[in-house]
């Protein structure tokens, strides 16, 4: 009995020491990494995508920790964004790629949702809400589909997927991946989830709120219809096998490169683990937004199972040979190549998606066992050269903000990643 109490006390003391150390580092890194970047015009073509990825955890932290200064910094940033949108330069927003705009507006919708949840709506201006509503209405009526240049009503496109009809009737052949809900669909639905929560909290009723309600109905149909459980009913897969004909997964069945290897997708191939880091976060958005208690409880079951799957099948614990936490490349537990070109050798090899852990998304609202993993990763900083090789994503070739760019040169982005991991570990 006394041994158990002693062990518990030691654990609590250790956790407290970690928390105090992280809090000090977080305060320091906020000043050098987040406040400076929030002062920039992040809605440009170069930065909009990364802004959504890098700043979600700091936005969550601002509200959960009651950091008024950080909340105000986000509010000031989004005020300047809406000023830009209402200026003659606002037309430049349409030049930003659709998916990049969706990342940025997802973050803005998350900020609005948090402001409503934490009774801090004074941070939100009518212009912020109007920008997101304009996006929702536009997407609902003219949705950018992944494999077509033609715009199409979003509801009709998703209904075709869910009903089993031909998704792209204008094309001669239907590939398996045409039936996927891709990021171009999931991000707008995530925005709708956040805004549906906001509308319920404020009682506002308008065209956008009605669309968000319909969007949530589609979300629940999607989650109930497109989830496939394993025989033991422990883990589930999201639309398994549909990526098999996509070129990104053509060599996912190999974990070692061989000469003249023909395409071989992994059996039951699922999402790659880098892009799939959004799924536990979006599930939480939808759980919070769901109107029906049964729907909330169903999504809670999905989230709990996903975290278990992530811990048991995706994460790879440190070993004497590789003393760092890593993760495999595919959500089915396989570790094959992704976006690989056997002629040049370019692409993502086994464990290459480990870099995605540093965004902290997999730790958002996660159980303690996953928080412990992120506390371990936080302890690796400052990363030595071997750790940088494990956690670097050198394949991103597009221009990036110095605060966001993966590089083997230790600099701004590594400090940003240190902050994200420590925030995620201390959430």
Secondary structure, 3 states (H helix, E strand, C coil): CHHHHHHHHHHHHHHHHHHHHHHHHHHHHHHHHHHHHHCCCCCCCCCHHHHHHHHHHHHHHHHHCCCHHHHHHHHHHHHHHHHHHCCHHHHHHHHCCHHHHHHHHHHHHHHHHHHHHCCCHHHCCHHHHHHHHHHHHHHHHCEECCCCCCEECHHHHHHHHHHCCCCCCCCCCCCHHHHCCCHHHHHHHHHHHHHHHHHHHHCCCCHHHHHHHHHHHHHHHHHHHCEEECCCCCCEEECCCCCCCCHHHCCCCCCCCCCCCCCCCCCCCCCECCCCHHHHHHHHHHHHHCCCHHHHHHHHHHHHHHHHHHHHHHEECCCCCCCCCEECCECCCCCCCEEEECCCCEEECCCHHHHHHHHCHHHCCCCHHHHHHHHHHHCCCCCCHHHHHHHCCCCCCCCCCCCCCCCCCCCHHHHHHHHHHHHHHHC
